C-alpha cells in the first residue's frame, strides 16, 4: 500500500481545536492551505505534550549560540489564532505516534502525525489484522513564530475543559463531582 502524505509547507493555518462540550471533547490537529485542509484526531494528552515539546524546541533554539534564526520568546500578537476549527471537521485518521523536528534549511518546525496502528492482541485467539505500517502521515512545516503561537493556543485549548477540583484535582462535571480526597469519618 503506498504511503499517503498530507503535506503542508508554510500552511495558511495550523491549530489544535476541539469539537464537543467539556468532558466529551474531541481534539483535532488541523492544517489548511487554501481550500485544502486535513484534520487528525489527537488525545488531550498528545495535544498538551505537543505544545510543551514545541516550546522546549524553540527555547533550545533561543539558547543555542550557533543558531542564526531569530526565534521569538513570546507569541507574536499578530500570529495568535483564537478562531474555531474550520468546518466541516472531517477526521482523516486518529493519531498514534508523532514526531517533532527542526529543519534548519527552511528554519521551520516540523510536526508529523501517524495513524494509530492497531496490533493484534496476543491473548485473543481470534484472527486479527496483521500489524500494518501506517498508510498515511500528516506533515506540517511551520515557521518559528507560528510554532510559538500554535503552542500557546494549544495550551489554552487543553486548559479550557472542565475545571479541576481544588481538593483532588479530578475534573468537575456539570452533573457534580464526588471528591476522592475526602476522608469521611
Residue pairs with C-beta under 8 A, 6 or more apart in sequence:
1 133
1 135
3 134
3 135
3 136
3 137
4 135
4 136
4 137
5 136
5 137
5 139
6 31
6 38
6 92
6 136
6 137
6 138
6 139
7 139
7 140
8 14
8 31
8 32
8 33
8 38
8 138
8 139
8 140
8 141
9 106
9 108
9 141
10 33
10 108
10 141
10 142
10 143
11 31
11 32
11 33
11 140
11 141
11 142
12 32
12 33
12 34
13 30
13 31
13 32
13 81
13 86
14 29
14 30
14 31
14 32
14 111
14 140
14 142
14 146
14 150
15 29
15 30
15 81
15 83
15 85
15 150
15 153
15 154
16 27
16 28
16 29
16 30
16 42
16 47
16 50
16 51
16 150
16 153
16 154
16 157
16 158
17 27
17 28
17 30
17 84
17 85
17 157
18 25
18 26
18 27
18 28
18 85
18 157
18 160
19 25
19 26
19 28
19 85
19 89
20 26
22 160
22 161
22 162
22 174
23 161
23 162
23 171
23 173
23 174
25 44
25 161
26 41
27 41
27 42
27 43
27 44
27 46
27 47
27 157
28 39
28 40
28 41
28 42
28 85
28 89
28 91
29 39
29 40
29 42
29 47
29 50
29 95
29 111
29 113
29 138
29 140
30 37
30 38
30 39
30 40
30 85
30 86
30 89
31 37
31 38
31 138
31 140
32 38
32 86
37 86
38 92
38 138
39 85
39 89
39 90
39 91
39 92
40 91
40 92
40 93
40 94
40 95
40 113
40 138
41 91
41 93
41 94
41 95
42 50
42 95
42 113
43 95
44 158
44 161
46 95
46 98
47 154
47 157
47 158
48 154
48 155
48 158
50 98
50 100
50 111
50 151
50 154
51 150
51 151
51 152
51 154
51 155
51 158
52 151
53 100
54 100
54 109
54 111
54 147
54 148
54 150
54 151
55 148
55 151
57 100
57 102
57 109
57 147
58 71
58 72
58 109
58 144
58 147
58 148
58 151
59 73
61 67
61 69
61 71
61 102
61 144
62 71
62 73
69 104
69 107
69 144
70 144
71 144
71 148
72 144
72 145
72 148
74 148
75 145
75 148
75 149
75 151
75 152
76 145
76 148
76 149
79 145
79 146
79 148
79 149
80 149
80 152
80 153
81 149
81 153
82 153
92 136
92 138
93 115
93 116
93 136
94 115
94 116
95 113
95 114
95 115
95 116
95 138
96 114
96 115
96 116
96 117
96 134
97 113
97 114
97 117
97 134
98 111
98 112
98 113
98 114
99 110
99 111
99 112
99 114
100 109
100 110
100 111
100 112
101 109
101 110
101 112
102 108
102 109
102 110
103 109
103 110
103 141
106 141
107 143
107 144
108 141
108 142
108 143
108 144
109 141
109 142
109 143
109 144
109 147
110 139
110 140
110 141
111 138
111 139
111 140
111 141
111 142
112 137
112 138
112 139
112 140
113 137
113 138
114 134
114 136
114 137
115 134
115 135
115 136
115 137
117 131
117 132
117 133
117 134
118 129
118 132
119 131
120 128
120 129
120 130
120 131
121 128
142 150
161 171
162 171
162 172
162 173
162 174
163 171
163 172
164 170
164 171
164 172
165 171
165 172
165 177
165 179
165 181
167 179
167 181
167 182
168 179
168 180
168 181
170 177
170 179
170 180
171 177
